[in-house]
Amino acid sequence: MEQQKETTDIFSLVAIAREVSDSNAQLRKTCEEVYDSWIAIFAQKIKDSGYTEEEAQNLAVAIQALIESAYALVVSHQNAKPMHIASEQIFKLLKR
C-alpha cells in the first residue's frame, strides 16, 4: 500500500502543459515559466559547483528531462523505482 501512495504523490507539470498547450496560451506560458525557473535553479547550482555556464545549462535541461521521463515511467509502472533510478543517475552526471 505504501508503494502505491508513493507514486500518487509525484507531480509532473508536463501533464498540465500537454493538456493546455493548444487551448490555453496563458496557462501554457505559465508552465513554460515554471520549467524555465526550475532549470535556472538547477543551472545556478551546477555552475556554482564549477561547471561552465554552457555545461550548467545543458546539464540542467538534461536533469529536468530525466525527472519528467522518470515521472512517465512511474505512472506507467505504478511504482517509484524509475524516479529513484533517475535521481541516482543525476548524482552520477554531476560528479566531476
Summary of the structure (lengths in Angstrom):
residues: 96
radius of gyration: 14.9
end to end distance: 38.8
largest distance: 44.1
contacts: 244
relative contact order: 0.14
helix: 80%
strand: 0%
